[in-house]
Amino acid sequence: MSSGLPSMFKTPRHRSFDYKPVYYDEQKERKAELERLVEESQSGEISDDRRVERLRGKLSEKWAAGSRSGQKPQGFSQKLRFVLILTVLAGLVWFFFNWA
């Protein structure tokens, strides 16, 4: 049908896609954050909200670093649990074969 005539059914129209990607540069963010901290410390005006934000950031960094270092004991405990379960199963198999 031509576009000028009315239609009983709605014909779909093409939709344009306008995607603008957002890039995140962690180094740039850290640099801007440090510059802002230096300016605040030089002026001597650090708001309470900013102090709370800095404290939360430090705590989250320490928590993330602690979780990475905590993986080794967890791996050891998983191995130990596996060995204990395997030993118990082997003991049960030995017990049932010697009992019969």
C-alpha positions in Angstrom: 0.0 0.0 0.0 1.1 3.5 -0.5 1.9 5.6 2.4 -0.8 8.2 1.6 -3.8 5.9 1.8 -5.3 4.9 5.2 -5.0 1.3 6.2 -7.0 -1.0 8.4 -3.8 -2.4 9.9 -0.9 -0.6 11.5 2.2 -1.2 9.5 5.4 -1.2 11.6 7.9 1.5 11.0 11.7 1.1 11.2 13.3 2.3 14.4 16.5 4.1 14.3 19.2 2.9 16.8 21.3 5.6 18.3 23.9 4.0 20.6 26.6 6.0 22.2 29.0 3.8 24.2 30.1 4.9 27.6 33.8 4.3 28.4 35.1 4.0 32.0 38.7 4.8 32.6 39.6 3.7 36.1 43.0 5.5 36.1 41.3 8.8 35.0 38.7 8.4 37.8 41.4 7.8 40.4 43.4 10.8 39.2 40.4 13.1 39.3 39.6 11.8 42.8 43.1 12.4 44.0 43.1 15.9 42.5 39.8 16.7 44.3 41.3 15.3 47.6 44.3 17.5 47.2 42.2 20.6 46.6 40.0 19.9 49.5 42.9 19.2 51.9 44.7 22.4 50.8 41.6 24.5 51.3 40.9 22.8 54.6 37.3 22.3 53.8 36.3 18.7 53.8 32.5 18.1 54.3 31.1 15.4 56.6 29.6 13.7 53.6 33.0 13.6 51.9 34.7 12.2 55.0 32.1 9.4 55.2 32.5 8.7 51.5 36.3 8.5 51.9 35.9 6.2 54.9 33.6 3.9 53.0 35.9 3.8 50.1 38.9 2.8 52.3 36.9 0.2 54.1 35.6 -1.4 50.9 39.2 -1.5 49.4 40.4 -3.2 52.6 37.5 -5.6 52.5 38.1 -6.5 48.9 41.9 -7.0 49.5 41.1 -9.2 52.5 38.7 -11.3 50.5 41.4 -12.0 47.9 43.9 -13.1 50.5 41.3 -15.2 52.2 41.0 -17.6 49.3 44.0 -19.8 50.3 42.6 -21.0 53.6 39.2 -21.7 52.0 40.9 -23.8 49.4 42.8 -25.7 52.1 39.6 -26.3 54.1 37.8 -27.6 50.9 40.7 -30.0 50.3 40.7 -31.1 53.9 36.9 -31.7 53.8 37.3 -33.8 50.6 40.0 -35.9 52.2 38.0 -36.5 55.3 34.9 -37.5 53.3 37.0 -39.8 51.2 38.5 -41.4 54.3 35.2 -42.0 55.9 33.8 -43.5 52.7 36.8 -45.8 52.4 36.4 -46.8 56.0 32.8 -47.7 55.5 33.5 -49.7 52.4 36.3 -51.6 54.2 33.9 -52.2 57.2 31.1 -53.6 55.0 33.5 -55.9 53.1 35.1 -57.3 56.2 31.8 -57.8 58.0 30.3 -60.0 55.4 
